Structures are given as structure tokens and as C-alpha cells.
Amino acid sequence: MLLKKGDSGPDVKELQTLLDDNGFWTYYTITDYFGSVTETAVKNFQFSKQIKVDGLVGNTTYSCLMDGVKNDIMLKKGDRGEQVKEVQQMLGITADGIFGSGTESSVKKFQSDNGLIADGIVGSKTYETLANKTLGNSFDNIIDVDTDRTYFDDSEDTDDKLNYLGSYKTEDGLEIDRAYLDGDEYVKDYGEIQPENFFIHHTAGWNNPYNTINSWNKDKRGRVATQYCIGGTSVRVGSYGDDKYNGQVVECFPDYYIGWHLGKVGNFNMSKYSSAVEINNFGYVTKKDGKYYNYVNGEVPESMVCDLGYEFKGHQYWHAYTKEQIESLRLLINHANKIYPKIDMTAGLPQLLKDGVHPKEAFDFNEDAYNGRIKGLWTHTNVRTDKFDCYPDPKLVEMLKGL
């Protein structure tokens, strides 16, 4: 295969659809002409895959494009099952799990109404658009829900219904305890997957990782979780459990599965093909009369405050990540890299920091991360302008630069 600028026809239309599904198509619609827009999109894709950047679509570029979508959802007339039923629910039609002529007609109408190719096939772009348009309280999916625990006080949570399966040690000696969610609280729809991204979050909450995971298990928001959670130190000095959970890593569902944790991002595959960790931490704090308070007006000891010396997302003072949390995170990243070898843990945020980008800018919103153009290790703030996790604590910055 060889496609180049000036070509036209169905092969070009397929190319543009593949570029769209991989997150590199910027034009408002699919055409069948290979012009400057298509050439630029091809070059950007080639650059992201570290292959020859010439704007020509030969076998290598085409294979890379196909690799990017080979595990995507693809439903068509004649298919049956739970995924079909989910699509029917989003379309607002009878959800019998059978993709017949009626479902096909409804899909075509939805595609036509939303500027998609009206072929009646539910690929990743149609599925993502459906989810964006139809997510509601009764629809358990991905777009507007994430793992943020803001305003959720789990400090006194004693309703422990997690499945405790014992602990194990990684090759580097990191102990990981397994406290698993119920089977319907993480995503198994796609079978086992190989993530291409790793995201770091913090909980905007208390120090107990088991309470954090238990809250995911009990809430009504659906299958919202990260695979790992790292405990911290209580800001209530002198209270039970001050350091009991500090640096403790807890795993809450098996390898090769996912939980929804990002909320709405620019590319569905960023949510689908990502593993993640939550760090128990309150986030930003406010200084009042020489004291520091978190967003629920709880006092944070000065010894637990990180003064950045500049404002990040409008805040100079933050609840400091502990050195134990940072070390556990480092070891966890190494462990996750062995499980998920497709993730380049040195790409993304670590590379920006190594390239000399100021941490304030490196941790901020990044268009390439948001649209899935650059895969690797990122934080929630890199893909959401409305989030505060994570912030550029100098200990975290130095650890990431050392990966």
C-alpha cells in the first residue's frame, strides 16, 4: 500500500478514519481526498510512533495505524451480547442484546446526526460519541466520572466489605496487599488488555487506602477505580493510624483489567488502555493566620505542607507527598512496567521534565496527552484542566526525572 498527497478514493477515507480513531485527525469531517490536512496528520502520527516522517502511507505506517485500533470495540449487524445491549441503552432503544436492522438504523441515524460516517457500525469513535452524549446517573461508564474523592470523608469508614487475598512482593521488594473490589466494580468488558499509559492521581482525601478503595466499592458511580492506591500519613496528629498506612500499596483488582479513572478526555483509548494509581493526599492547602488548612477546613501541620515557591493551578501550598509514598510509587512504576511492557514509563511527563520544562508547565494540561498522541506516564492534571492531581512536589519531580 502507498498513499500520498493528491490521492483520493475509499482508501484515503479509510486512512482518515484510522487517523481519527488513533486521535490524530483534526478536520471536522472525513473526506476522500489526501490533502495538506491528511499529510500533516500522517506526519504527526509517524512522529509519535518514531517511524520515518515523510507523510507517505506505506506498509509500516499502515500497520502502526492498524495496531492502534486492533483491540477497539467493533459492533455490527448480527452481533449479540452485553456490549450490544449497552449500545442499545445509550441509543434509548429496546435493549435485547441483538444487533438487528432496528439497531443498525438507530446507529446510522445517530452517526448522521453527529457528523460521523453513517455506516451502521459501532467502532471506537461512534462508541465514544455515544458515551459522551448519553452518560447519565444510570449509565455506568467512563466519561464524566473519575476517582476524585473531593468532599468524601472516608476517615471513619468501618464498613469493610473488600475481598482480602493476601499480599505479595515485587522483584524490587515492594509489598503489595490485595484488597479486591467486587467483580462488578471494575471493567472486564474487553477481556485482558495491555495498557499503554500510566496515570498518577491523588485522592483529595484521607490517608487510609483501604477506606478509599472501599468507598469505590460502595458508591453508585459505577466501575470507577485505579488498580493501585498508596496510603499516607494522617493530618490529625496524634490520632490512631498516623503512619500505619504511610507508603502502603494496595491493589484492588487483577492485572490486565481496568477501572474508569480519568473522566472526560479527548481520546477514548486514553481511558481504555491505561493503568493508574491513587496517592492518599488532600492536594492544595490554604494559609490563614500562619496555619494551613485543606479544602474541608481541616488543619494540616506545617511539617506536612509543601511550599512550591510559586503557584500551580492557583495554589502555592500543598499537602506534601511523603518520602515513603514517593519511594513506593517509584517501585510500583517499576513493577507496573514489568507487567505492562507496552507502557514507556520514561515518555510523557518524565520526558518533559528531563527536557528541562519547568515543573509548573510539565504538570499542567497537555494537548498531546489529552488527545492520546503521546503515550507514557502522565498525571490527571495533564489531561484535565479542572483537576489538581498531581502537583509538582519536588520529591515527585526528582523521582520522575530519575526513571
Secondary structure, DSSP 8 states (H G I E B T S, - for coil): --B-TT-BSHHHHHHHHHHHHTT---SSS--SB--HHHHHHHHHHHHHTTS--SS-B-HHHHHHHHHTTTTS--B-TT-BSHHHHHHHHHHTS---SB--HHHHHHHHHHHHHTTS--SS-B-HHHHHHHHHHH--TT---SSS-B---TT---TT------EEEEEEE-TT--EEEEEE--GGGSB-TT-S---SEEEEEE-SS-S-HHHHHHHHHHSSS-SB--SEEE----SSTTSTTTTTTTT-EEE-S-TT-B-B-B-S-S-HHHHHTEEEEEE----B-EEETTEEE-TTS-EE-GGGEEEEEEEETTEEEEE---HHHHHHHHHHHHHHHHH-TT--TTSBHHHHHHTT--HHHHTS--HHHHTTSS-SEEEGGGT-TT-------HHHHHHHHT-
